[in-house]
Amino acid sequence: MKHKSFAAIVLSAGFSSRMGAFKPLLRLGEETALEKVVNLFRRAEVEHLQVIVGHQAELLKPLVERLGVSCTVNPSYRDGMFSSVQSAMRKLPEGTDGFFLLPVDTPLVRSQTVKTLQQAWRTTCKGIIHPVFLGERGHPPVISTRYRQMILESSGEGGLKALLSPFTEDILEIEVPDEHCVLDMDTPRDYAYLRQRWENYAYPSYQECEHLLTHHFVVSPEVAEHCRQVARVAVTLVVNLNRAGLDLNRERIKAAAMLHDGCRAQPDHAAAGAKALYDLGFKNVADLVATHMDITVSEGDDPLPQEVLYLADKMVSGSRLVPLEERFAGKLKRFSDQSDILEAVQRRLAAATRIRQKCEAIIKKPLSDLLCSNALASLKG
């Protein structure tokens, strides 16, 4: 198969009028929005990167130069975004098959999304591919250069969306577990939310977890509700342990709890789920999921994140909160004459009991007083 050559066009010429600050230079962690977008495509080994500048171009040119990518000045940037797309089309290298198109104010798109789009591009004949999150089209689309001349000759009325919308047979939508592909930062409130998301970027958000359960793992409604209930218990434990002085990452543990049974239908589902999450780029969630069935309890007095997940899982049967003793009673009776299995069940109960003791010693109250259906933490907060 012929190698497909990609370009990436970063649209960074607008006024940032609703933000009240210049969006390309707003920081998310140690990088500006522009640096994040450029580095996204660098990680994906995109052959040609082009940044389109206009408003305050003199501020962006030195940064683009330091980043070592092409800089195109759009003299007509006041006419709107479509004029920047046309400027980019004039500078596309010969031999380019398709191009990503990403506004600089959508800076937290996940690398896995770009990889998914690249793979789809290489295996389909479609000329327009959109990432979609929970039914909403996001960025960046990949567009074939066979539309290049049409874009150049267009008046721009209605923008690129209106120009390409008639070509429905050439459009492919791909659901991706990436909330950030639909999150821009037009306003200070948007920017505040993206800063919050960046702090926990290593972990899928609540909405991304729901997407993964529904679209990636495709679990049954019963398994999905079990995962949610385990997550509610885990988050409740985290909140109370942190109030007592610990520093557990709520978002990491919540994500692991929501996704721990994603591969429930597979043999050794803990290992299978961990591998799937690792492949998606969620390594710090995968390592918790890997031990939710069997665990060696640490010697320390403070429960570790994986221990909180383990205990939460053992306190939920289906979607019902149960005492540990009740959770294990049936298996202890059922396997009473099968020594190998019985030993494993007893070991798991002992591990859960030890973790419960750790938690109760820190919180200073029985977990049975803490955990009831109307007192569990919300997953959306």
N, C-alpha and C positions, 0 to 999 in steps of 0.2 A: 504494500500500500504506500502511495506517495506520502511523504512527510507533509503535514499541514503546518503552514507558517502563520503564527498569530501576531497581531499587533494589539497594543492596549492604549486607549486614548483616555486621558484624564482631563476632564473638563473643569477648568479652574479659572474662568475668566469673568465670573459674575460679580455683582455688586455687594452681595452679602447684606442686603438692605434690612431684612427682617431680623437678622442676628444682632446687628449693632456692633459687630466686630468682624474682622476679615477672616472668613472661615478657613481658607487654606492654611493659615498659620496658627489656628487654635490647636492647643496641645491636648493630647490624650496620652497620659503617661509621659514618657521621655521624648516622644516624637510628635511632630505636627501632623495635622490631617493629611497634608500633601505627602509627607514622608511615609505615612502608613500605607496610603494607596499605592505609591510607587513600589514600596517594598513587598506589598502583596503580590504584584505581578512579577517582581524579581524572583520571589520564591517559586513562582510557577514557571520560571524560565521562559517567559514570553520574549520573543525575539526583538520586538521593536516597541519601545515605550515613548509616548509622546504626550507632553503636558501642554495644554492650550491655555494661554494666559491673555488677559486683557486689562480689566480693572486692576490698578496698582501693580501692573506688570513689573515695574522697577523693583518692587519688593520681592517678587517671586523669582525673577531671573537668576539672581545669585544662588538661591537654594536649588533651583532646577539644575544649574550648572554643577553645583557640588554633588548632586545626586547622579550626575553623569548620564542624564537622559535628554532626549530632544525637547527643545522648547519652541513652540510655535505661537507667535503673537497674532491674535485675531483683532485686526483693526476695526472690525464691525461688531465688537462684543456688545455694544449698546443695543443691537438689534435682537439680542436674545441667544439662547443656548444653541438653536439650530445653526446660527452663523458660525459657532465654534466647531460644530460637527463638520460643516462644510470646509472650514479651514484645515481641519485634521485630514479630510479626504484628499486635499490637494498635496499633502505631504506623506501619504502612505507609500512605503517602499514598493517597488515592483515585486511581484511574486508573493505578496501577502494574500492569504486565502480568506482570512476572517479577522475581525477586530472586536475586542472587548470595548465597551463604552461605559465609563464610570465617572459620575460627578464626584468632585473632591469632598462634597459634604455627605457622602455615604462611605465613611472611612474604615468601618470595622467588619467588612465582608470577610468571611472565614476562608482560609486557604483551601479547605476541602471543597468549598463551593466552586472555586475557580477550576480545581482539578476535575470535578464532576462535569462541568461544562466543557472542558477540553476533551474529556473522554467521550461525551455525547457527540461532540462535533466530529470526532474521528470515526464514529461508528454509525452516523446517520447522514442522510442526504439533505436534511433540513438546512435552510439558509439563515434562519433566525431562531435562536434558542434563548428562552427566558428562564432564569431561576424563579421559582415560585415558593412562597412561604405561607402555608395555610390558606392557599387559594389566591394570594395577592402576588402579582408580579413584582419582582425586585430587580436589583442591579448586581452585577453588570450583565446585560444581554451580550450574546455573541452574534455578530452579523456578518454575512458573507460579503466579500468585496464585489460580488456581482450586482450589489445595490449601490455601488459607489457612484457611478455616473448619474443614476437617478437622483441621488442625494445632491450631487453638485448642480444638477439642472433644476432642482425644485425651488419654488418660491419660498418654501418654508412655512406656508400657512398651515397651522395646526401642529407644526413640529414634526419630529421624526416618528412619533407614535401614529399620527394621522397618515403619514406617507406610507408606512409599512403595514398598517392594519388590514388593507385589502388582501394581502398575500397570506391568507389563513392556511392554505395548504402547505405553505413553506415554514410555518411556525411550529416549534416544539416547546412545550412548557415542562419543566422538570421541578418537582417538589424537592426542596433541599432543607435540611434541619438547621437553618441559619436565619435567625430572627433579624440579624444585622443587615441582610440584603434588602430589607424594606424599611430600615431606619436611617433617615437623614437628619441633618441638624440645621433646619431652617431658622429655629428660634432658640433663645437662651434655655428654654425648658427642654428642648430636644437635646441640646448640648449637655445639659446636666444629666439627662438620662444616659447618654452615651458614655459620659465619664464614669457613671455608676456601673454600667455594663463592662467597661474596660477593666475596672478593678477586679471583676470576677470573670474575665474573658475566657479563662482556662476551663470554665465549667459551663455546660449548657444551661441556659435560662429555663425558667418554668415552662415558657411557651415552647422552647426548643425540645424540652423533655417530652411534652405532650406530642409534639410533632414526631419525635423518634418512636414513641410508643405506637402511634397510629400509622405512620407512613413507612418507617424503616423496619422496625421489629414486627409490626402488624400483630400485636398481641390481642387476645380476646378481651372483651369488656371486663370480665371477671379478674383477669390478671392485671389489667390497667388499674382497676380500683384497688386491688391489693397493693400495688406499687404506690399509689397515692396515699393509702392509709399508713403504710410503712414510713413514707416520707413525712407525714404529719407527726407520727410518733417520734421519728428521728429529730425533726426540727424542734419539737417540744423539749426533748432531752437537751439538745444543744443550747436552746435559749436558757434553760434553767441551770445547766452546767456553767455556761458563760457568766450568768449572774453571780454564781458562786466563786468566780475567779478564773475559770479556764478561758482559753482563747481558741475555740474550735471554729473552723470556717463553715458557717451555716450553709452557704451556697454550694460548696463542694459536697457536703454530706447530703443535702437535700437532693441534688442531682443524682448522686449515687443511689440513694434510696428509691427515687422515682424510676430508675433504669435498671435496678438490680436483677429483675426477672425478665428483661427484654428477650432473652434467649431461652425462656422457660421450657419450650418444647424440644430443645436439643439435649443430647446427652452431655453430662458435665456442664450444665447451663451456666454455672458461675464462670468457668474458664472461657466458654464461648462468648458470653456477654462481655467479659473483660477484653477479649480480643477485638470484638466488634467496635467497642468504644475506643480502644487504642487506635484502631485503623481510622476512625473518624477524627482523631486528633485530641481526644479527651483522655489523656494519659493519667491525669491525677484523679479522675473519676474511675477509670478502669481498675486501678490498683485497689480501690475499696471494694468494688464489685467482685473482684477475684476471690475474696475471702469471706463472702457473706454466707456461705454454706458451712465451711469448716475454718476454724481460726485457732491460733495459739495465743492465748491471752498473755499480754505483756506483764512483766514483773512489777512495773510501776503502779502507783496508786491512782493516777489519773487515766481515765479511759481514752484510748486513741480513737481517731475518726472511724477506722474500720471496725472497732469494737462497738461504737455507738450504732453503726449500721447493722451489725450482726445482732445486737440485742433488740433493736427495733423490729427487725424481721421476725425474730422468734416470739415477739409479743403480739403478732397479728396472725390470725388464722382466717384465710379468705380476706374479708374486709373488716373482720371483727376483732376487737381488742380482747385478749385472753391472758390470764396469768401463765407464767412459764410452765408451771406444773401441769396445767390443763393442756397446754400446747403439746407437751411431750407424752402425756399419759397414754394416749391411744397407741403410739408407736412402741412405748415400753411394754405394753401388754401384748401387742400384735407380734413383736419379735422376741418375746421372752424365751423362746426355745431355739433362737438362732443367734448364737453367741457373738459372731462377728458383727452382725448388724446391730445387735443390742449394745455392744460395746461402743459403736460409733454414735448411737443415739444418746447413750449415757454421757459420752464425752462432750457432745454438743450441748446437752442440758447443763453440764457442769461449767462449761465455758460461759454460757449465757448467765448462769447464776452468779458466777464470779464477777462478770461485768456489771450486773445489776447491783451487786454489793459495792463495787467501786462508785457507781453513780449515786447510790443512796448515801454513802459516806460523805460525799461532797455536797449533795443537795440538802442532806440532813432531814430527809423525810422518805417514807416508803414510796416507791414509784406507783403503787396502787392508789395512793392519795393524789398523785400528780396527773396520772393518765386516765382520762375518761373522755368519752366521745365529744362532749360539749366544751372541753377545755383544751383540745388539741390546737396547735398553732396552724395558721393559714399558710398555704403554699405559695400564695401570690404576693405576699409582702416582701 
